Amino acid sequence: MLDRASVRADGGTVKVWAKYLFEQPLVLPRSNPEIRFNVYMMLSEFRCAERQANDLHADYYLGDKFVSQSPLTSGWHDVTPDSNSELVLIRACKLK
């Protein structure tokens, strides 16, 4: 789910928050003690013409309760075809 109000464009780059919902709680990798979440909010930026993404930040929730956050440092990478990231890229780039 794309947060349309968060879309920010700067030239060929678009920054946006996307929300991912899961029916069953997942465990945050490498969390000790174990952190469960079922909502994942990710801030990413996209280079529309190059079809590249850079993931910047993630927030994790269990229902409405905030449980963790993580700065991300993926760097620019090609968006995988037929992925959730590609859906966000397509929608965000149409809104810029």
C-alpha positions as CSV (number, residue, x, y, z in Angstrom):
1,M,0.0,0.0,0.0
2,L,1.5,3.3,-1.1
3,D,1.1,6.4,1.1
4,R,0.2,8.9,-1.7
5,A,0.6,11.9,0.7
6,S,4.2,11.1,1.3
7,V,5.3,11.1,-2.4
8,R,8.1,13.6,-2.9
9,A,9.8,14.1,-6.3
10,D,13.1,15.7,-7.1
11,G,14.0,15.5,-10.8
12,G,14.0,11.8,-11.8
13,T,14.0,10.6,-8.2
14,V,10.8,9.9,-6.1
15,K,10.7,9.2,-2.3
16,V,7.7,7.5,-0.8
17,W,6.5,5.4,2.2
18,A,5.0,2.0,1.5
19,K,3.0,-0.1,3.9
20,Y,3.1,-3.9,3.9
21,L,0.5,-5.9,5.8
22,F,0.9,-9.6,6.8
23,E,-2.0,-11.9,8.0
24,Q,0.3,-13.7,10.5
25,P,3.0,-12.0,12.6
26,L,6.6,-12.4,11.4
27,V,9.8,-12.4,13.4
28,L,12.2,-9.5,12.8
29,P,15.5,-11.2,11.6
30,R,18.3,-11.1,14.1
31,S,16.1,-9.7,16.9
32,N,17.0,-10.8,20.4
33,P,14.7,-11.0,22.2
34,E,12.4,-12.0,19.4
35,I,10.4,-9.1,17.9
36,R,7.2,-9.9,16.2
37,F,5.5,-7.6,13.6
38,N,2.6,-7.8,11.1
39,V,2.9,-4.3,9.6
40,Y,6.1,-3.0,7.9
41,M,6.5,0.6,6.7
42,M,9.4,1.3,4.4
43,L,10.7,4.6,3.1
44,S,12.3,4.2,-0.3
45,E,13.5,6.4,-3.1
46,F,13.3,5.4,-6.7
47,R,15.1,6.5,-9.9
48,C,12.1,6.1,-12.3
49,A,13.9,6.0,-15.6
50,E,16.6,3.6,-14.4
51,R,14.1,1.4,-12.5
52,Q,16.3,1.5,-9.4
53,A,15.5,1.7,-5.7
54,N,17.3,2.7,-2.5
55,D,15.7,1.6,0.7
56,L,16.2,4.2,3.4
57,H,14.3,3.3,6.6
58,A,11.8,0.7,8.0
59,D,9.3,0.9,10.9
60,Y,7.8,-2.3,12.3
61,Y,4.4,-2.6,14.1
62,L,2.4,-5.3,15.7
63,G,-1.2,-4.0,15.0
64,D,-1.1,-0.3,15.9
65,K,1.8,-0.8,18.4
66,F,5.3,0.4,17.2
67,V,7.8,-2.3,18.0
68,S,11.1,-1.4,16.2
69,Q,12.8,0.7,13.5
70,S,15.8,0.2,11.3
71,P,17.8,2.6,9.2
72,L,18.5,0.8,5.9
73,T,21.6,1.2,3.7
74,S,20.8,-0.9,0.7
75,G,22.3,1.6,-1.8
76,W,20.9,1.9,-5.3
77,H,19.9,-1.5,-6.8
78,D,17.8,-2.6,-9.8
79,V,14.2,-3.3,-8.9
80,T,13.3,-7.0,-9.3
81,P,10.6,-7.6,-12.0
82,D,7.2,-8.7,-10.6
83,S,8.1,-7.8,-7.0
84,N,6.3,-5.6,-4.5
85,S,9.1,-3.0,-5.0
86,E,8.2,-2.9,-8.7
87,L,4.6,-2.2,-7.9
88,V,5.6,0.7,-5.6
89,L,8.0,2.0,-8.2
90,I,5.4,2.0,-10.9
91,R,2.8,3.7,-8.7
92,A,5.2,6.3,-7.2
93,C,6.6,7.2,-10.6
94,K,3.1,7.8,-12.0
95,L,2.4,10.2,-9.1
96,K,5.5,12.4,-9.4
